[in-house]
Amino acid sequence: MSVRLAHLLSIALLGTCFVTAPAFAKTKAHTHAKSTAPAKTTLIWRGDVATATGVVNEVALAWQKTGHGSIELQPFNTASGIDAVASGAADLAGSARASDGTSENTNLTFTPVAWDALVIITHASNPVSNLTLKQVHDIYYGKITNWSQVGGSNAPIDVYAVASPGDGVEYSLRSLLFGRGNQPVAAPRLYVNTHKLEEGVALNPNGFGAATMADIYGNPKLKAVSINGKMANSANLADGSYVLFTPLYLVTNPRSPKAAEVQAFIDFLQTEPAKAAMRKHAVLPYQDGIALASMEDARRNEIFAELGVRPSRLETTPNAGARADASIAAINTLAAAQQRTSSMSRPPASTPPASAPSAASETASQPSAAAHSAPADNTTYTVAKGDTLSSIAEKNSVSVAQLRDWNHLKNDQIKLGQTLQISDR
């Protein structure tokens, strides 16, 4: 059983949180126009609810209206979508994070299709409307525990998070705040996905959590606080002045029997009907914000300097180069897609302190110690019983690909007692 599958099974046992919100029950976009042509291909999309809201819901309708096949939507969370694409149970996955470097991700393709803002949310009635990056960091770290410490009421800050360690929103935010996406945080109340977290915050004036701008768009019960005086809006996202932003990705399997149809859908995202559909939820089409990719390293360095964070090896030089390569590849892919879609017909004129009980949609409390994990000083590791290449990579804050490269491994097989190099030094 994979580590990811184990996480999913444990989450499934958390209880009533598993019930998907009615607005995101399993749906299918059907073509209503009468036609004698052969039935079009149905593509199955599974992934995080933030990407579903920001990108796929509206785009699936636009895809349908242009005479293509249908998109069956199965929104749940990031890990479930990536696993489904890897196993062939789905054709597309939605993710608010890039590949995390694990073996489960390395054989899949992550294509950035849009930009969205990561937002810190609280109840609409909460008087706090602005937080600094440092305050957000310290709240998640467990150093700030009362709203009065950030100019609010004398009440505990009830921090909520998504249970899955690979959740796209949580992973991307923690990568910026702590230098590593799998950083434990002081969030005693965990949810199965972002929508359930939002429901919890909407019921609690002291709630605090992370979502995306697109996912809370138009929700009167929630408020996104500004960060360092900058609101999360389309303009501040486009120019990068709101620093907590992330690409939204479609994850595909190049070995899929529907690879051609999947590529056609990704190409469609570069057309004006698809871009207009994204903008309905304040999402920025990827090519419209291509300048954000070029400022990625500068942005992260600025945030880390402000917070005094030392990123793990997993998040530093190797991934910086990968991000740059990915940005260049994305630009080239988008240019090619535009050429392919230029002839497309257009339609007619995405351990904390204890807190009070929450809604029934909450999961059981799973406290985690909030502590920075410095990279190991040793440069080698001896394989112990029960170790896998993935678990060793996670323990030492490196990627599986790096371990393979440093140790000249052709696959993920390792032996008990084997000595592995865990650093490039």
HUURHU-V528199 format. One record per residue. N is the residue number from 0. D_LAST is the distance of its C-alpha to the last C-alpha in whole Angstrom. Layout:
n=<N/N>
d_last=<D_LAST/D_LAST>
This chain:
n=<0/1/2/3/4/5/6/7/8/9/10/11/12/13/14/15/16/17/18/19/20/21/22/23/24/25/26/27/28/29/30/31/32/33/34/35/36/37/38/39/40/41/42/43/44/45/46/47/48/49/50/51/52/53/54/55/56/57/58/59/60/61/62/63/64/65/66/67/68/69/70/71/72/73/74/75/76/77/78/79/80/81/82/83/84/85/86/87/88/89/90/91/92/93/94/95/96/97/98/99/100/101/102/103/104/105/106/107/108/109/110/111/112/113/114/115/116/117/118/119/120/121/122/123/124/125/126/127/128/129/130/131/132/133/134/135/136/137/138/139/140/141/142/143/144/145/146/147/148/149/150/151/152/153/154/155/156/157/158/159/160/161/162/163/164/165/166/167/168/169/170/171/172/173/174/175/176/177/178/179/180/181/182/183/184/185/186/187/188/189/190/191/192/193/194/195/196/197/198/199/200/201/202/203/204/205/206/207/208/209/210/211/212/213/214/215/216/217/218/219/220/221/222/223/224/225/226/227/228/229/230/231/232/233/234/235/236/237/238/239/240/241/242/243/244/245/246/247/248/249/250/251/252/253/254/255/256/257/258/259/260/261/262/263/264/265/266/267/268/269/270/271/272/273/274/275/276/277/278/279/280/281/282/283/284/285/286/287/288/289/290/291/292/293/294/295/296/297/298/299/300/301/302/303/304/305/306/307/308/309/310/311/312/313/314/315/316/317/318/319/320/321/322/323/324/325/326/327/328/329/330/331/332/333/334/335/336/337/338/339/340/341/342/343/344/345/346/347/348/349/350/351/352/353/354/355/356/357/358/359/360/361/362/363/364/365/366/367/368/369/370/371/372/373/374/375/376/377/378/379/380/381/382/383/384/385/386/387/388/389/390/391/392/393/394/395/396/397/398/399/400/401/402/403/404/405/406/407/408/409/410/411/412/413/414/415/416/417/418/419/420/421/422/423/424>
d_last=<33/30/28/30/33/33/33/36/38/37/38/41/42/42/46/48/45/45/48/47/49/52/51/48/50/49/51/52/52/56/57/61/62/65/64/65/61/59/57/54/50/49/45/44/42/40/38/37/41/39/39/42/44/42/42/43/47/48/47/48/51/51/50/53/55/54/55/52/52/51/48/48/46/44/42/41/37/34/32/36/36/33/33/37/36/33/36/39/41/40/40/38/36/36/33/32/28/26/24/22/20/21/23/26/26/24/27/29/30/29/32/32/36/37/36/37/36/35/38/38/41/44/48/50/52/49/50/46/45/42/39/36/33/32/35/34/30/32/35/32/30/34/34/37/40/43/44/46/43/42/46/47/50/49/48/45/42/42/39/39/36/35/35/32/29/28/31/31/32/31/27/27/29/26/24/25/26/23/20/20/23/24/24/27/30/33/35/38/40/38/40/39/39/39/43/44/42/44/47/46/45/49/50/49/49/46/44/41/38/36/38/38/41/42/43/45/47/50/50/52/51/47/46/43/42/41/38/38/41/40/42/41/43/43/43/40/38/39/38/35/36/36/32/32/33/31/32/34/33/35/33/34/34/34/36/38/42/43/40/43/44/41/40/44/43/40/42/45/43/43/46/49/50/47/45/49/48/45/46/49/46/44/42/40/40/36/38/40/37/34/34/32/29/28/28/26/23/25/27/24/22/26/26/23/24/28/27/24/22/18/17/15/12/14/16/14/13/13/17/18/18/19/22/23/23/25/27/28/29/31/33/34/35/37/39/39/41/43/44/45/47/49/52/51/55/55/56/60/61/40/34/36/39/42/44/48/49/48/50/50/47/45/43/42/40/37/35/32/30/29/26/22/19/16/13/12/11/10/7/10/13/17/19/22/26/26/23/22/19/20/21/17/16/18/18/14/15/13/15/17/16/12/13/15/13/10/12/15/18/21/22/21/23/21/23/23/21/19/15/13/9/9/5/4/0>
